[in-house]
Amino acid sequence: MARRRISPGEGRRALAAWQGGQAQPAQVRTAVRYTLEELAERVPGTSVEVRVPPAGVVQVIEGPRHTRGTPPNVVETDQDTWLRLVTGDLTWTQALAAGTVAASGQRADLDAVLPLFVR
């Protein structure tokens, strides 16, 4: 299980502030970190690295463990796109088509695990 750094209450408040269009930059980072922690808790593993710079990175989904160098399965996106994906405001397919998500590797497909929260 992933170690939580953001309390669920703090994370939900930050996510709600982002959804309401009222989030300050620190709250956006908190919302991203909270949702990355939530993803790691729901789909634990080490085969896919999800990067949302500058807020955070997490490894998820069971499979081969990666320990050195560039991981073979990487998902990277910006904070706004990530939060839209986890809240259901944007689908995985839409993000890929728009080029707002970079996904490399056979396992780098989060369509089956997103969204995490739906309004």
MIDOSE-1310 file (N, C-alpha, C; in nm, 2 decimals, decimal comma, always signed):
residues 119
marr	+0,08/-0,12/+0,00/+0,00/+0,00/+0,00/+0,09/+0,12/+0,00; +0,05/+0,23/-0,07/+0,12/+0,35/-0,08/+0,12/+0,43/+0,05; +0,23/+0,49/+0,08/+0,23/+0,57/+0,20/+0,17/+0,71/+0,17; +0,07/+0,75/+0,25/+0,00/+0,87/+0,23/+0,08/+0,99/+0,29
risp	+0,10/+1,09/+0,21/+0,16/+1,22/+0,26/+0,06/+1,33/+0,27; -0,05/+1,31/+0,19/-0,16/+1,41/+0,19/-0,28/+1,34/+0,26; -0,33/+1,40/+0,36/-0,45/+1,34/+0,43/-0,56/+1,35/+0,33; -0,65/+1,25/+0,34/-0,77/+1,25/+0,24/-0,85/+1,37/+0,25
gegr	-0,87/+1,43/+0,38/-0,95/+1,55/+0,39/-0,88/+1,67/+0,32; -0,75/+1,68/+0,34/-0,68/+1,79/+0,28/-0,68/+1,77/+0,12; -0,66/+1,65/+0,08/-0,66/+1,62/-0,06/-0,80/+1,65/-0,13; -0,91/+1,61/-0,06/-1,04/+1,64/-0,12/-1,07/+1,79/-0,12
rala	-1,03/+1,86/-0,02/-1,05/+2,01/-0,02/-0,97/+2,07/-0,13; -0,85/+2,03/-0,15/-0,77/+2,08/-0,26/-0,83/+2,05/-0,40; -0,88/+1,93/-0,41/-0,94/+1,89/-0,54/-1,07/+1,97/-0,56; -1,15/+1,99/-0,46/-1,27/+2,07/-0,47/-1,24/+2,21/-0,50
awqg	-1,13/+2,27/-0,45/-1,09/+2,40/-0,49/-1,05/+2,41/-0,63; -0,98/+2,31/-0,68/-0,95/+2,31/-0,83/-1,07/+2,29/-0,91; -1,16/+2,20/-0,87/-1,29/+2,19/-0,95/-1,37/+2,31/-0,95; -1,36/+2,39/-0,84/-1,44/+2,52/-0,84/-1,37/+2,63/-0,90
gqaq	-1,25/+2,61/-0,96/-1,17/+2,72/-1,02/-1,11/+2,82/-0,92; -1,10/+2,78/-0,80/-1,05/+2,87/-0,69/-0,92/+2,83/-0,64; -0,85/+2,73/-0,69/-0,73/+2,67/-0,63/-0,61/+2,76/-0,66; -0,53/+2,78/-0,56/-0,40/+2,85/-0,57/-0,30/+2,74/-0,62
paqv	-0,19/+2,78/-0,67/-0,09/+2,68/-0,72/-0,05/+2,57/-0,61; -0,04/+2,61/-0,49/-0,01/+2,51/-0,39/-0,12/+2,41/-0,37; -0,24/+2,45/-0,38/-0,36/+2,36/-0,37/-0,37/+2,27/-0,50; -0,33/+2,32/-0,61/-0,33/+2,23/-0,73/-0,22/+2,12/-0,71
rtav	-0,11/+2,16/-0,66/+0,00/+2,05/-0,64/-0,05/+1,95/-0,53; -0,12/+2,00/-0,43/-0,17/+1,91/-0,33/-0,28/+1,82/-0,39; -0,37/+1,87/-0,47/-0,47/+1,79/-0,54/-0,40/+1,68/-0,63; -0,30/+1,72/-0,70/-0,23/+1,62/-0,79/-0,16/+1,52/-0,70
rytl	-0,09/+1,56/-0,60/-0,02/+1,46/-0,51/-0,12/+1,36/-0,45; -0,23/+1,42/-0,40/-0,34/+1,34/-0,34/-0,39/+1,24/-0,44; -0,42/+1,28/-0,56/-0,48/+1,19/-0,66/-0,37/+1,08/-0,70; -0,25/+1,12/-0,71/-0,14/+1,02/-0,74/-0,14/+0,92/-0,63
eela	-0,14/+0,96/-0,50/-0,14/+0,87/-0,39/-0,26/+0,78/-0,40; -0,38/+0,83/-0,43/-0,50/+0,75/-0,44/-0,49/+0,65/-0,55; -0,43/+0,69/-0,67/-0,41/+0,59/-0,78/-0,32/+0,48/-0,73; -0,21/+0,51/-0,66/-0,12/+0,41/-0,61/-0,18/+0,32/-0,51
ervp	-0,28/+0,37/-0,43/-0,35/+0,28/-0,34/-0,45/+0,19/-0,41; -0,51/+0,24/-0,51/-0,61/+0,16/-0,58/-0,55/+0,06/-0,68; -0,44/+0,09/-0,74/-0,38/+0,00/-0,84/-0,23/-0,01/-0,81; -0,20/-0,07/-0,69/-0,06/-0,08/-0,65/+0,03/-0,16/-0,75
gtsv	+0,15/-0,13/-0,75/+0,25/-0,20/-0,83/+0,37/-0,11/-0,87; +0,45/-0,17/-0,96/+0,57/-0,10/-0,99/+0,60/-0,10/-1,14; +0,51/-0,14/-1,22/+0,54/-0,15/-1,37/+0,51/-0,03/-1,45; +0,44/+0,07/-1,40/+0,41/+0,19/-1,48/+0,44/+0,31/-1,39
evrv	+0,52/+0,40/-1,44/+0,55/+0,53/-1,37/+0,47/+0,64/-1,43; +0,39/+0,70/-1,34/+0,30/+0,81/-1,38/+0,37/+0,94/-1,32; +0,40/+1,03/-1,42/+0,47/+1,16/-1,39/+0,38/+1,27/-1,41; +0,36/+1,36/-1,31/+0,29/+1,48/-1,33/+0,37/+1,60/-1,27
ppag	+0,47/+1,64/-1,36/+0,56/+1,75/-1,31/+0,49/+1,88/-1,29; +0,53/+1,96/-1,20/+0,63/+1,94/-1,10/+0,58/+1,88/-0,97; +0,45/+1,83/-0,97/+0,39/+1,79/-0,85/+0,43/+1,65/-0,79; +0,45/+1,56/-0,88/+0,48/+1,43/-0,83/+0,49/+1,32/-0,93
vvqv	+0,53/+1,20/-0,88/+0,55/+1,08/-0,96/+0,51/+0,96/-0,87; +0,46/+0,86/-0,93/+0,42/+0,74/-0,86/+0,43/+0,62/-0,95; +0,47/+0,50/-0,89/+0,47/+0,38/-0,97/+0,34/+0,30/-0,93; +0,28/+0,24/-1,03/+0,15/+0,18/-1,01/+0,14/+0,05/-1,10
iegp	+0,04/-0,02/-1,09/+0,00/-0,14/-1,17/+0,10/-0,26/-1,15; +0,05/-0,37/-1,12/+0,13/-0,49/-1,10/+0,20/-0,53/-1,23; +0,31/-0,59/-1,21/+0,39/-0,63/-1,33/+0,54/-0,63/-1,30; +0,62/-0,64/-1,40/+0,76/-0,64/-1,38/+0,81/-0,51/-1,30
rhtr	+0,90/-0,53/-1,21/+0,95/-0,42/-1,13/+1,06/-0,35/-1,21; +1,06/-0,22/-1,20/+1,17/-0,14/-1,27/+1,25/-0,08/-1,16; +1,39/-0,08/-1,17/+1,47/-0,03/-1,07/+1,57/+0,08/-1,11; +1,62/+0,08/-1,24/+1,72/+0,17/-1,28/+1,70/+0,23/-1,42
gtpp	+1,74/+0,35/-1,44/+1,73/+0,41/-1,57/+1,58/+0,45/-1,60; +1,56/+0,48/-1,73/+1,42/+0,52/-1,77/+1,33/+0,40/-1,77; +1,22/+0,41/-1,70/+1,12/+0,29/-1,69/+1,07/+0,26/-1,83; +1,04/+0,14/-1,86/+0,98/+0,10/-1,99/+0,84/+0,14/-2,01
nvve	+0,77/+0,17/-1,90/+0,63/+0,21/-1,91/+0,61/+0,34/-1,84; +0,59/+0,45/-1,91/+0,58/+0,58/-1,85/+0,46/+0,66/-1,91; +0,39/+0,72/-1,81/+0,28/+0,81/-1,85/+0,32/+0,95/-1,79; +0,31/+1,05/-1,88/+0,34/+1,19/-1,83/+0,24/+1,29/-1,88
tdqd	+0,20/+1,38/-1,80/+0,11/+1,48/-1,84/+0,12/+1,60/-1,74; +0,06/+1,71/-1,78/+0,06/+1,83/-1,69/-0,05/+1,82/-1,58; -0,04/+1,91/-1,49/-0,13/+1,90/-1,37/-0,28/+1,91/-1,41; -0,31/+2,01/-1,49/-0,45/+2,03/-1,53/-0,51/+1,91/-1,60
twlr	-0,43/+1,86/-1,70/-0,48/+1,74/-1,77/-0,50/+1,62/-1,67; -0,40/+1,60/-1,58/-0,41/+1,49/-1,48/-0,54/+1,51/-1,40; -0,56/+1,62/-1,35/-0,68/+1,64/-1,27/-0,81/+1,63/-1,35; -0,81/+1,67/-1,47/-0,93/+1,65/-1,56/-0,95/+1,50/-1,58
lvtg	-0,84/+1,42/-1,60/-0,85/+1,28/-1,62/-0,91/+1,21/-1,49; -0,85/+1,24/-1,37/-0,90/+1,17/-1,25/-1,04/+1,21/-1,21; -1,09/+1,32/-1,26/-1,22/+1,36/-1,22/-1,33/+1,33/-1,32; -1,28/+1,27/-1,44/-1,37/+1,23/-1,54/-1,41/+1,35/-1,64
dltw	-1,35/+1,46/-1,62/-1,37/+1,57/-1,71/-1,31/+1,55/-1,85; -1,22/+1,46/-1,86/-1,15/+1,42/-1,98/-1,12/+1,27/-1,98; -1,14/+1,21/-2,10/-1,12/+1,07/-2,10/-0,97/+1,04/-2,15; -0,93/+0,92/-2,12/-0,79/+0,88/-2,16/-0,78/+0,89/-2,31
tqal	-0,87/+0,85/-2,38/-0,87/+0,85/-2,53/-0,86/+1,00/-2,58; -0,94/+1,09/-2,52/-0,94/+1,23/-2,56/-0,80/+1,29/-2,53; -0,74/+1,26/-2,42/-0,61/+1,32/-2,38/-0,51/+1,27/-2,47; -0,51/+1,14/-2,51/-0,41/+1,09/-2,60/-0,43/+1,15/-2,74
aagt	-0,55/+1,17/-2,79/-0,58/+1,23/-2,92/-0,53/+1,37/-2,92; -0,55/+1,44/-2,81/-0,51/+1,58/-2,80/-0,36/+1,60/-2,78; -0,29/+1,50/-2,75/-0,15/+1,50/-2,73/-0,11/+1,56/-2,59; -0,21/+1,56/-2,50/-0,18/+1,62/-2,36/-0,13/+1,51/-2,27
vaas	-0,13/+1,39/-2,31/-0,07/+1,28/-2,23/+0,03/+1,21/-2,32; +0,15/+1,18/-2,27/+0,25/+1,10/-2,33/+0,25/+0,97/-2,26; +0,23/+0,86/-2,34/+0,23/+0,73/-2,28/+0,32/+0,64/-2,36; +0,42/+0,58/-2,30/+0,51/+0,49/-2,37/+0,52/+0,36/-2,30
gqra	+0,52/+0,25/-2,37/+0,53/+0,12/-2,32/+0,40/+0,04/-2,33; +0,41/-0,09/-2,33/+0,29/-0,17/-2,34/+0,19/-0,16/-2,23; +0,24/-0,13/-2,11/+0,15/-0,12/-1,99/+0,10/+0,02/-1,96; +0,15/+0,12/-2,04/+0,12/+0,26/-2,01/-0,02/+0,30/-2,06
dlda	-0,12/+0,24/-2,02/-0,26/+0,27/-2,05/-0,34/+0,27/-1,93; -0,38/+0,39/-1,89/-0,46/+0,41/-1,77/-0,61/+0,41/-1,79; -0,66/+0,38/-1,91/-0,80/+0,39/-1,94/-0,88/+0,31/-1,85; -0,84/+0,19/-1,81/-0,92/+0,10/-1,72/-0,92/+0,15/-1,58
vlpl	-0,83/+0,24/-1,54/-0,83/+0,28/-1,39/-0,87/+0,42/-1,37; -0,90/+0,50/-1,48/-0,94/+0,64/-1,46/-1,09/+0,65/-1,51; -1,17/+0,74/-1,46/-1,14/+0,84/-1,36/-1,14/+0,77/-1,22; -1,08/+0,84/-1,12/-1,08/+0,80/-0,98/-1,19/+0,86/-0,91
fvr	-1,23/+0,98/-0,95/-1,34/+1,05/-0,88/-1,43/+1,11/-0,99; -1,56/+1,10/-0,97/-1,66/+1,16/-1,07/-1,74/+1,25/-0,99; -1,76/+1,37/-1,05/-1,84/+1,47/-0,99/-1,99/+1,43/-0,97
